Amino acid sequence: MNRQPFPTHRLAALALLNSDHRFSRKAGQFLGQLAVDTAPMSEAQADWLDKLLDRSGLPPMAAGGE
């Protein structure tokens, strides 16, 4: 598996949505929003995305990524 950090939150969200990991409806809605919204994430959104990536065993966001 490619362990390169995700350069954008959109790519990270799409990877999570395409994974075999199950998410709550709230998390799925959050990931769907990130997949289509190019606006910068808030600190709280970035923290939640980091947690979802970690729990799913996927690489983290790249330092300085969107």
Secondary structure, 3 states (H helix, E strand, C coil): CCCCCECCHHHHHHHHHCCCCCCCHHHHHHHHHHHHCCCCCCHHHHHHHHHHHHHCCCCCECCCCC
